Amino acid sequence: MRTEPTRNPKPHHPAPRAAAPRTPAPRTPAMRKPPITDAPTRAEVKAVTAEVLATGVQQLVVTPDENEMRIDRFLEARFPQLSFSHIQRIVRKGELRVNGKRADSKDRLEAGQTVRIPPLKLEQAAERPRSAKADGDTIGFLRSITLYEDDDVIVLNKPAGLAVQGGSGTTRHVDGMLDALTGKDGQKPRLVHRLDKDTAGCLVIAKSRFAAATLAKTFRSRSARKVYWALVAGVPRVRQGRISTYLAREEAYDGDQRMAVAQHGDDGAMHAVTYYAVVETAAQKLAWLSLKPVTGRTHQLRAHAAHIGHPIVGDPKYFNIQNWELPGGIQNKLHLLARRIVLPHPRGKGTIDVSAPLPPHMRQSWNLLGFEDAPYDPIVDAPDE
């Protein structure tokens, strides 16, 4: 038998005696309900954060809403005063601890964990007035590179050479430009994934908190399908294959960082899987590869291409063939394009499927080598996991 909860009966009160009509007193401003105030501005949050950070070591408890959030994004949300490079530095040096243990910036937190934040003192940056002309120019630029936009999502065609986030000496970047798109409700569009500075192509931006949270889960669950195009040195003997390694961060002699193939169990080693397919070749000297990353590790495609002996042309970090000469007419720039992104719409409105054109330096190489944009990309048949 199906039962439903019953409502509490209304208490019985005797009917009140009639009273003489009374003229309501006029409401004074002090008697009115106070207006609902807007959320604190970013500047106010930064000011509070600077004061808090200067007090010393903090022990922060991860809330249920922050469950499975990456450490770097946890810090960005809690402390907008911290720059991206600052976050990476305190994590890399081991100053930040999760339940007493060192952690990587990409590790995910669990509700109830304790995050130790080291004492930090930041100078309060002087607030500079926003320039309407500068904002207008920025908005115009962003519109010029927009491949797709609706009420929740923007997909940009990020140019090669434009950083996604700020860092040491980097003042012009996509994240900073998004300030110009802040809505009347104070919500600034958010990055939901990243591309290397020298990688061109599809970059997904969320226009609301809801879209950002939903898209973050999409990328985390590997429900987003990504296709990259690259020009590599030599021609792989196996025309279609799967690359599966562990990658770990290593620091070079010059202080720069790169990813290296590691063994399972090594400190910081994370599993990385990439599918590739040869689309076209040029005299056995160069190959156009279509790449499908299953995981999303830092520099994964660049490290994997070098690992199989076919590094990406123009890669300053991973090109490891000695005495290799760049063919005439091809620019010494990273030939890697985030060609296509396919993901479910955050509000269930079907599928977002966007492709980016070749950037100018890759278009020049394609024309020189006689490559034509493939009407069929062989990588689409590769597994999603």
C-alpha positions in Angstrom: 0.0 0.0 0.0 1.4 3.4 -1.0 1.5 5.9 1.8 2.2 9.6 1.6 3.3 11.9 4.3 0.5 13.9 5.9 0.7 17.6 6.6 0.5 18.9 10.2 -3.0 20.1 10.9 -3.4 23.8 11.5 -3.6 24.6 15.2 -7.1 25.8 16.4 -7.4 29.3 17.7 -10.6 31.1 18.7 -11.6 33.7 16.2 -10.4 37.2 17.3 -12.8 39.9 18.2 -13.4 42.5 15.7 -11.3 45.6 16.2 -11.7 49.1 14.9 -10.1 49.8 11.6 -6.7 51.3 11.9 -4.8 53.4 9.5 -1.4 51.9 8.8 1.5 54.1 9.8 3.6 55.2 6.9 6.8 53.1 6.5 9.9 55.1 7.0 13.1 54.2 5.2 14.5 52.7 8.4 11.5 50.3 8.6 11.9 49.0 5.1 13.6 45.7 4.5 17.2 46.3 3.6 17.9 45.6 -0.1 19.6 42.4 -1.0 23.2 43.3 -1.5 25.2 42.0 -4.4 28.0 39.5 -3.9 31.4 41.1 -3.0 33.3 42.4 -6.0 36.5 40.7 -7.1 38.5 43.7 -5.8 36.9 43.3 -2.3 37.6 39.6 -2.3 41.2 40.2 -3.2 41.6 42.8 -0.4 40.2 40.4 2.1 42.4 37.6 0.8 45.6 39.7 1.1 44.8 40.4 4.7 44.1 36.7 5.4 47.1 35.4 3.6 49.4 37.6 5.7 48.3 36.1 9.0 50.3 32.9 8.6 49.7 29.2 8.0 46.1 28.3 7.4 44.3 24.9 7.6 41.4 24.9 5.2 38.8 22.1 5.2 37.5 21.0 1.8 33.7 21.4 1.6 31.3 19.0 -0.1 30.9 21.6 -2.9 34.6 21.4 -3.5 34.8 17.6 -3.6 36.9 16.4 -6.6 38.1 19.9 -7.3 41.7 20.2 -8.6 44.0 21.7 -6.1 45.0 24.6 -8.4 41.4 25.5 -9.0 40.6 25.2 -5.3 43.2 27.8 -4.6 42.0 30.0 -7.5 38.5 29.9 -6.0 39.5 30.4 -2.4 42.3 33.0 -3.1 41.7 35.0 -6.3 44.6 37.2 -5.1 47.1 34.4 -6.0 48.4 34.4 -9.5 48.6 31.1 -11.5 52.4 31.1 -11.3 52.3 31.7 -7.6 50.0 28.7 -7.1 52.2 26.5 -9.1 55.3 27.6 -7.2 54.0 26.9 -3.7 52.7 23.5 -4.8 55.9 22.6 -6.6 58.0 23.6 -3.6 55.9 21.3 -1.3 54.7 24.3 0.8 51.1 23.2 0.4 50.1 19.9 2.0 46.9 17.9 1.9 46.3 15.9 5.0 50.0 16.4 5.8 51.3 15.1 2.5 52.7 16.8 -0.6 50.4 17.1 -3.5 50.4 18.0 -7.2 48.4 21.0 -8.5 46.3 18.6 -10.6 45.5 16.3 -7.7 41.8 16.2 -6.8 40.5 17.0 -3.3 38.0 15.1 -1.3 35.4 16.7 1.0 36.7 16.7 4.6 40.4 16.8 3.7 42.6 19.5 5.3 44.7 21.7 3.0 47.7 23.5 4.6 48.3 27.0 3.1 51.8 28.5 3.9 52.1 32.0 5.2 52.1 34.4 2.3 52.2 38.2 2.2 51.0 39.9 -1.0 51.1 43.6 -1.8 47.8 45.0 -2.5 47.8 46.1 -6.1 46.4 49.5 -6.8 43.1 49.3 -8.5 43.3 50.9 -11.9 40.2 52.3 -13.5 38.9 50.1 -16.3 39.2 51.7 -19.7 36.1 51.5 -21.8 38.1 51.7 -25.0 40.5 48.9 -23.9 37.5 46.7 -22.9 35.9 47.5 -26.2 39.1 46.5 -28.1 39.4 43.3 -26.1 35.8 42.4 -26.7 36.3 43.0 -30.4 39.3 40.8 -30.4 37.5 38.0 -28.6 34.6 38.2 -30.9 36.9 38.0 -33.9 38.3 34.6 -32.7 35.0 33.1 -31.5 34.0 29.9 -33.3 30.9 29.2 -31.3 28.8 31.0 -28.6 25.5 30.6 -26.8 24.1 31.6 -23.4 26.4 29.1 -21.6 29.5 28.4 -23.7 32.1 30.1 -25.9 34.6 28.2 -28.0 37.5 30.4 -29.0 40.0 29.9 -31.8 43.1 30.6 -29.6 46.0 32.0 -31.7 49.4 30.4 -31.4 51.6 32.5 -29.0 48.7 33.7 -26.8 48.9 32.4 -23.3 45.8 31.0 -21.7 46.7 32.2 -18.2 49.2 34.6 -16.7 52.6 33.6 -15.4 56.0 35.1 -14.8 56.4 38.0 -17.2 53.0 37.2 -19.0 50.6 40.1 -18.9 48.5 39.4 -22.0 46.5 36.2 -21.7 43.0 34.8 -22.4 42.0 34.7 -18.7 42.8 38.4 -18.2 40.9 39.3 -21.4 37.7 37.5 -20.1 37.4 40.3 -17.5 36.0 42.5 -20.3 33.1 40.0 -20.7 32.0 40.2 -17.1 28.2 40.4 -17.0 25.9 42.7 -15.1 25.6 40.0 -12.5 29.3 40.1 -11.9 30.0 36.7 -13.4 33.1 36.5 -15.4 33.5 33.7 -18.0 35.7 30.9 -16.8 38.3 28.7 -18.4 37.3 25.0 -18.2 40.5 23.6 -19.8 43.8 24.8 -21.1 46.1 24.9 -24.1 49.8 25.5 -24.2 50.8 29.0 -25.2 52.1 27.9 -28.6 49.2 25.5 -29.4 46.5 27.0 -31.5 42.8 26.0 -31.8 39.7 25.2 -29.8 39.5 26.6 -26.3 36.3 26.2 -24.3 35.0 28.9 -22.0 32.1 28.7 -19.6 29.9 31.8 -19.3 28.3 30.9 -15.9 29.2 29.0 -12.7 26.7 26.3 -13.6 28.3 25.8 -17.1 31.8 25.8 -15.6 30.9 23.1 -13.0 29.1 21.0 -15.6 31.9 21.3 -18.2 34.5 20.6 -15.6 32.8 17.3 -14.9 32.6 16.6 -18.6 36.4 17.0 -19.0 37.1 15.1 -15.8 34.9 12.1 -16.9 36.6 12.2 -20.4 33.2 12.8 -22.1 34.8 15.5 -24.2 36.3 14.2 -27.4 39.4 16.2 -28.6 41.2 15.9 -31.9 44.5 17.6 -32.6 46.5 17.9 -35.8 50.3 18.0 -35.9 53.2 18.0 -38.3 55.9 15.7 -37.1 59.4 14.7 -38.2 59.6 11.4 -40.1 56.8 8.9 -40.7 55.6 6.4 -38.1 56.1 2.8 -39.3 52.7 1.9 -37.7 50.2 4.1 -39.5 47.6 4.0 -36.7 48.5 3.3 -33.1 48.1 3.8 -29.4 50.7 5.4 -27.1 50.5 4.5 -23.4 53.1 5.7 -20.9 53.4 7.2 -17.6 54.5 10.9 -17.5 56.1 12.8 -14.7 57.3 16.4 -14.4 61.1 17.0 -14.5 63.1 20.2 -14.1 65.7 20.9 -16.8 69.1 22.4 -16.1 67.9 25.9 -17.1 65.0 25.7 -14.6 62.4 25.1 -17.3 59.9 22.3 -16.8 59.0 19.5 -19.1 57.3 16.1 -18.9 59.3 12.9 -19.2 58.3 9.3 -19.7 58.4 7.6 -16.2 57.7 4.2 -14.6 54.5 3.3 -12.8 55.0 4.2 -9.2 57.6 6.9 -9.8 56.9 10.1 -7.8 54.3 12.2 -9.6 53.9 9.7 -12.5 50.5 9.7 -14.1 49.1 7.4 -16.8 48.7 9.0 -20.3 47.1 7.5 -23.4 47.0 8.9 -26.9 45.7 7.5 -30.2 47.3 8.7 -33.4 46.7 8.2 -37.2 48.8 9.2 -40.2 46.8 11.3 -42.5 49.4 12.4 -45.2 53.1 12.2 -45.6 55.8 14.2 -47.5 58.7 12.3 -48.9 59.1 10.2 -45.8 60.5 13.3 -44.1 57.3 14.7 -42.6 53.9 13.4 -41.5 50.6 14.9 -40.8 49.2 13.2 -37.7 45.8 13.3 -36.3 45.9 12.8 -32.5 43.2 11.9 -30.0 44.3 12.2 -26.3 42.3 10.0 -23.9 43.9 11.6 -20.9 44.7 15.2 -20.5 48.2 15.4 -19.0 50.5 18.5 -19.3 52.3 18.5 -22.7 51.0 14.9 -23.3 50.9 15.0 -27.1 54.2 16.7 -27.4 55.9 14.3 -25.0 54.2 11.3 -26.7 55.2 12.3 -30.2 58.8 12.7 -29.1 58.6 9.3 -27.3 57.8 7.4 -30.5 60.6 9.1 -32.3 58.5 11.6 -34.3 58.6 15.0 -32.4 56.3 17.8 -33.5 58.0 20.3 -35.8 58.9 23.5 -34.1 58.6 22.2 -30.6 61.3 24.0 -28.5 61.0 21.6 -25.5 60.6 18.1 -27.0 62.2 18.1 -30.5 65.0 15.7 -29.9 66.4 14.7 -33.3 70.0 15.8 -33.7 71.2 17.5 -36.9 67.6 17.6 -38.3 67.1 20.4 -40.8 63.8 22.2 -41.1 62.6 22.1 -44.7 62.7 25.4 -46.5 59.6 27.5 -46.3 58.4 25.9 -43.0 58.5 28.2 -40.0 60.1 27.1 -36.8 56.9 27.3 -34.8 55.0 24.6 -32.9 52.9 22.8 -35.5 50.1 21.7 -33.2 46.4 22.5 -33.5 43.5 21.7 -31.2 41.5 20.9 -34.3 38.1 19.8 -33.0 36.2 19.6 -29.7 33.0 17.6 -29.3 31.1 17.6 -26.0 27.6 17.5 -24.6 26.0 20.8 -24.0 26.0 21.7 -20.2 22.2 22.1 -20.2 21.5 19.0 -22.2 20.8 20.9 -25.5 22.4 18.3 -27.8 26.1 18.3 -28.7 28.6 21.1 -29.3 30.9 20.1 -32.2 33.4 22.8 -33.2 36.4 22.7 -35.5 39.2 25.3 -35.8 41.0 26.2 -39.0 44.8 25.8 -39.4 46.7 28.8 -38.0 48.7 30.9 -40.5 52.1 29.1 -40.0 50.5 25.7 -40.3 48.4 26.8 -43.3 51.7 27.9 -45.0 53.3 24.5 -44.3 50.2 22.6 -45.6 50.2 24.6 -48.8 53.9 24.0 -49.3 53.6 20.2 -48.7 50.5 19.9 -50.9 48.3 18.7 -48.0 44.6 19.3 -48.3 42.3 19.5 -45.3 41.0 16.0 -44.9 37.3 15.5 -45.6 37.6 12.4 -43.4 39.8 12.2 -40.4 40.9 8.6 -39.6 41.3 9.3 -35.9 37.5 9.5 -35.4 37.4 5.7 -35.3 39.8 5.5 -32.4 38.4 4.4 -29.1 37.5 7.0 -26.5 39.3 5.2 -23.7 
